[in-house]
Each structure stands twice: as structure tokens, then as C-alpha cells.
Amino acid sequence: MRRALAAALSAPLLLAACGGDGGTAASGPGGARGADAPVLTCQGLDSPLPGAAQPSPRPSGNTTALPNLTLDCLGGGDPVGLRTLRGPMVINVWASWCKPCLAELPYLTEAHAELGERVRFLGVAVQDADTPSREWLSYHGVPWPSLADRKGSVRGPLRIPGPPVTLFVNSAGRIAAVHYGAFTSARAVRDAVAEHLQVS
């Protein structure tokens, strides 16, 4: 009884973040396999969203530039320079071996559907091999593209202890806020987008 209670109390802590560097891909939610979906390309990520606020020539507030790194797109096509990205954008750093990443995926997907074309979503698969990353994206039908950060190059510049971590990037291409750990509801994702990107 005590062991069961201790396990139940510690379960939420497992959703905070994954600190490891590898492992096996997580299985589908509830063991139910959905239809495999194509892994999306990253075409057009560097173009502004229609109707997005124009960036200020002098970015204000406590914002940080994206690192000057170029990463391959898991859906194929040209590599993407992070400095070329413009928001409003939600960048989710994840890995196929990260269980909290899988736990938050339904909430990100729901928020993505509700926000529609007003906000872009992008994934960065950190310290993960391409094959399990692509299989994870396809298996779960992730409706946004992902970049491959095989060596974990973003972790140092962005001070990422481990996935999941979510960045909120404004129309000037600067990081307005960082959320460490897994989201636990779609509303929390939408609230963060409204607060940090002024999109509701």
C-alpha cells in the first residue's frame, strides 16, 4: 500500500522534464495506434504569417535571439536557420525517448488546432536519431514540422536541461518566454500563447 501511494505521488514529477540523452521511442497514448501521417516539410517557416504584427525595428522587453544554428528538417527539404524564423511561433523541443514529451503532445495538438493559422508550431527533436524521430512524428500524426538537432546543439545556447521545453517566439524572431517541462492542458498552452505572443 505504501509503495503504491509513493508511486502515485511521484508520478507528476516524471512529467517535469527528461534529463537523459537517449532511449527508446514512446508508445502511443493508451496503446491505441492512429493512422500514420506524413512527416511535414519546413517550407515557408522563414516567411511572416499573414496578418502577423510587423516587428519593431528595436525589439523591446526581455527577449533573446534564437541561436545562430542551422538544422535539417525531418520532413526533408532545405535546412532551416533558426535566426531566420519569425513568429508568432511555438517551438517545442522534444525527443522520441521522452515520456513527458508524449504526455503533453495531445495538449499541444489541441491548442494548435484551436489557434489555427494565427500561430506557427515547430518541433526540434533534440539528441535523437532521425529514424525514431520520423517514426514518432508519423505514428502520432504530429501536424507541424520538426527539425533534427542530433547533437543537442540548442541545449547550451537555450539553457535546456532536457526536453520537453517550449519556446515562444515573437514576430521579430526573438524568444519572448520559455516554458520548462510538460504542459498539462491545452488551456495552459493557449494561455501562454496569449500572454507571451498576444494571440488568442
C-alpha positions as CSV (number, residue, x, y, z in Angstrom):
1,M,0.0,0.0,0.0
2,R,2.8,2.4,0.9
3,R,4.7,1.6,-2.3
4,A,1.6,2.2,-4.4
5,L,0.9,5.5,-2.7
6,A,4.5,6.6,-3.1
7,A,4.4,5.7,-6.8
8,A,1.1,7.7,-7.3
9,L,2.6,10.8,-5.6
10,S,5.8,10.7,-7.6
11,A,4.1,10.3,-11.0
12,P,3.5,14.0,-11.6
13,L,7.2,14.6,-11.0
14,L,8.0,12.5,-14.0
15,L,6.2,15.0,-16.3
16,A,8.7,17.8,-15.4
17,A,11.5,17.0,-17.9
18,C,13.7,14.3,-19.3
19,G,17.3,14.8,-18.5
20,G,18.6,11.8,-20.3
21,D,20.3,11.7,-23.7
22,G,18.6,8.8,-25.4
23,G,16.4,5.7,-25.1
24,T,13.6,4.0,-27.0
25,A,10.6,5.7,-28.6
26,A,7.5,6.1,-26.5
27,S,4.4,4.1,-27.4
28,G,1.1,5.7,-28.4
29,P,-1.3,7.1,-25.9
30,G,-3.3,4.3,-24.3
31,G,-1.7,1.9,-26.7
32,A,-4.0,3.0,-29.5
33,R,-2.3,3.4,-32.8
34,G,-3.7,6.0,-35.1
35,A,-3.2,6.2,-38.9
36,D,0.4,7.0,-39.9
37,A,0.7,10.5,-41.2
38,P,3.4,12.1,-43.4
39,V,6.2,14.0,-41.7
40,L,5.7,17.6,-42.7
41,T,8.3,19.7,-44.5
42,C,9.6,23.0,-43.2
43,Q,8.9,25.0,-46.3
44,G,7.9,28.6,-45.6
45,L,8.9,28.8,-42.0
46,D,11.0,31.8,-42.6
47,S,8.2,33.8,-44.1
48,P,5.9,36.0,-42.0
49,L,2.5,34.8,-41.1
50,P,-0.3,36.6,-42.9
51,G,-1.7,39.3,-40.6
52,A,1.1,39.0,-38.1
53,A,2.2,42.1,-36.4
54,Q,5.2,43.7,-38.0
55,P,8.4,43.5,-35.8
56,S,9.6,46.6,-34.2
57,P,13.0,47.8,-35.6
58,R,14.2,47.9,-32.0
59,P,13.0,44.8,-30.1
60,S,11.9,45.7,-26.7
61,G,11.4,43.8,-23.4
62,N,13.2,40.9,-22.0
63,T,13.6,38.9,-25.3
64,T,16.5,36.8,-26.5
65,A,17.6,36.0,-30.0
66,L,17.4,32.4,-31.3
67,P,20.8,30.8,-31.6
68,N,22.7,31.1,-34.9
69,L,22.3,27.4,-35.8
70,T,21.1,25.6,-38.9
71,L,19.2,22.3,-38.5
72,D,17.9,19.7,-41.0
73,C,14.2,19.3,-41.4
74,L,12.9,15.8,-40.6
75,G,10.4,16.1,-43.4
76,G,13.1,16.8,-46.0
77,G,13.9,19.9,-48.0
78,D,16.4,22.6,-47.2
79,P,18.0,23.1,-43.8
80,V,16.5,25.8,-41.6
81,G,18.4,28.6,-39.9
82,L,16.9,29.3,-36.5
83,R,17.8,33.0,-36.9
84,T,15.5,33.2,-40.0
85,L,12.4,32.1,-38.1
86,R,9.6,34.6,-37.4
87,G,6.6,34.3,-35.1
88,P,4.2,34.2,-33.6
89,M,5.6,30.7,-33.2
90,V,5.6,28.0,-30.6
91,I,8.8,25.9,-30.7
92,N,8.6,22.6,-28.8
93,V,11.9,20.9,-28.0
94,W,11.2,17.1,-27.7
95,A,12.6,13.6,-28.2
96,S,11.1,10.3,-29.2
97,W,12.6,8.8,-26.0
98,C,11.0,11.4,-23.7
99,K,7.8,10.3,-22.0
100,P,6.8,13.7,-20.8
101,C,7.0,14.9,-24.4
102,L,4.4,12.2,-25.3
103,A,2.3,13.2,-22.3
104,E,2.0,16.8,-23.4
105,L,1.6,16.1,-27.1
106,P,-2.3,15.9,-27.0
107,Y,-2.4,19.4,-25.4
108,L,-0.1,20.9,-27.9
109,T,-2.1,19.3,-30.7
110,E,-5.4,20.6,-29.3
111,A,-4.0,24.2,-28.9
112,H,-2.5,24.0,-32.4
113,A,-5.9,23.1,-33.9
114,E,-7.7,25.9,-31.9
115,L,-5.2,28.6,-32.8
116,G,-5.3,27.7,-36.5
117,E,-3.2,29.8,-38.8
118,R,-2.6,32.6,-36.2
119,V,0.4,30.8,-34.7
120,R,3.0,28.5,-36.2
121,F,4.2,25.4,-34.3
122,L,7.6,23.9,-34.9
123,G,9.3,20.9,-33.2
124,V,13.0,20.4,-32.5
125,A,14.0,16.8,-31.9
126,V,16.9,17.0,-29.6
127,Q,19.6,14.3,-29.3
128,D,17.6,11.8,-31.2
129,A,18.3,9.7,-34.3
130,D,16.3,10.6,-37.4
131,T,14.6,7.2,-37.8
132,P,12.9,7.1,-34.4
133,S,12.1,10.8,-34.7
134,R,10.4,10.4,-38.0
135,E,8.5,7.3,-36.8
136,W,7.3,9.2,-33.7
137,L,6.1,12.1,-35.8
138,S,4.3,9.8,-38.3
139,Y,2.9,7.4,-35.7
140,H,1.3,10.2,-33.7
141,G,0.3,12.3,-36.7
142,V,2.0,15.4,-35.4
143,P,0.5,18.3,-37.5
144,W,3.6,20.6,-37.6
145,P,7.1,20.1,-38.9
146,S,10.2,19.3,-36.8
147,L,13.9,20.0,-37.1
148,A,16.6,17.5,-36.2
149,D,19.1,18.5,-33.5
150,R,21.1,15.3,-33.4
151,K,23.9,16.5,-31.2
152,G,21.8,18.7,-28.9
153,S,23.3,21.9,-30.2
154,V,20.4,24.1,-29.0
155,R,20.7,22.9,-25.4
156,G,23.7,25.1,-24.4
157,P,22.5,28.4,-26.0
158,L,19.0,28.0,-24.8
159,R,19.9,26.6,-21.4
160,I,17.8,23.5,-21.9
161,P,18.3,20.8,-19.2
162,G,16.3,18.3,-21.1
163,P,13.1,18.0,-23.1
164,P,10.3,19.0,-23.1
165,V,10.9,22.7,-23.3
166,T,8.7,25.1,-25.2
167,L,9.8,28.5,-26.6
168,F,7.5,31.4,-27.6
169,V,9.0,33.3,-30.5
170,N,7.6,36.8,-31.4
171,S,7.2,38.4,-34.8
172,A,10.7,39.8,-34.6
173,G,12.1,36.3,-34.3
174,R,13.1,36.6,-30.7
175,I,12.3,34.4,-27.7
176,A,9.7,36.1,-25.6
177,A,9.4,33.3,-23.0
178,V,10.4,29.8,-22.2
179,H,8.3,27.1,-20.6
180,Y,10.3,24.3,-18.9
181,G,8.6,20.8,-18.5
182,A,5.5,19.4,-20.0
183,F,2.2,21.3,-20.4
184,T,-0.7,19.6,-18.6
185,S,-3.6,21.1,-20.5
186,A,-4.4,22.7,-23.8
187,R,-5.7,25.8,-22.0
188,A,-2.3,26.3,-20.4
189,V,-0.7,26.3,-23.9
190,R,-3.3,28.8,-25.2
191,D,-2.9,31.0,-22.1
192,A,0.9,31.0,-22.6
193,V,0.4,32.0,-26.3
194,A,-2.0,34.8,-25.3
195,E,0.4,36.1,-22.6
196,H,3.7,35.9,-24.5
197,L,2.6,36.3,-28.1
198,Q,-0.6,38.3,-27.7
199,V,-2.5,35.9,-29.8
200,S,-5.8,34.4,-28.5
